[in-house]
Amino acid sequence: MDSQAVRQRMVQKLAGQGVTDPLVLGAMGAIERHRFVDSALVNQAYEDTSLPIGLGQTISKPGVVSRMIELLRNGATGRVGRVLEIGTGCGYQAAVLSLVADEVYSIERLRGLHDKARENLRHLRLPNVHLLFGDGMVGYAKGAPYAGIIAAAGGEAVPQAWVDQLAVGGRLVAPVVTGAGTQALLVLDKTPQGVRQSLLEAVHFVPLKSGIA
Ligand code: SAH
């Protein structure tokens, strides 16, 4: 498949939806999303839709991935520093993050997906991506403090460990449950004066679960 042209069309659509960060648009244009999904789904890889990746989980929509990473970068001109991603899934978002951040720590609680992400990322040889198997509810203290934390699964509240592991001046972007079965994007800034939060648009993510499996 001539994926370059298809990807450029996707990037134009993302820009049309309001994504302006050139590093984010560049990364979305560079990472081949079709390599992260089952061969039966390759034709849908550049549509703005989430797709199954096995074990009941999904790869997020390109529109949501780019929106969240743009929020995470908070207008930075160069790369942001160290980033923690909760929910590696198939590894797609970790690959995108690797092009806009200095270091990416990505944690997954399902062994099968952790292994799949490792396999998917192998050909890209991204030395700044660190895949971790474990419960992301407790974050990953060894990599802290983080300039950014991004979650791909939604819980009732943001675990305190994430806030603790965020650098002062850092930003967290995560889906949180806001009511009966509804989720919204939460943006949390850790400032010298304390934590500042805002709730943005509705989103649909798989649930954040504790423990490993
Ligand atoms: N960023 C991923 C999206 C995967 S979906 C991608 O690009 O494909 C969200 C993932 O979060 C699922 O794989 C799910 O298993 C994982 N997850 C849920 N709760 C978790 C937790 N406590 N720690 C780590 N991963 C978690």
Boltz pocket constraint, residues with backbone or C-beta under 6 A from the ligand:
constraints:
  - pocket:
      binder: B
      contacts: [[A, 53], [A, 57], [A, 58], [A, 59], [A, 60], [A, 86], [A, 87], [A, 88], [A, 89], [A, 90], [A, 91], [A, 92], [A, 93], [A, 94], [A, 107], [A, 108], [A, 109], [A, 110], [A, 113], [A, 134], [A, 135], [A, 136], [A, 137], [A, 152], [A, 153], [A, 206], [A, 207], [A, 208], [A, 209], [A, 210], [A, 211]]
      max_distance: 6.0
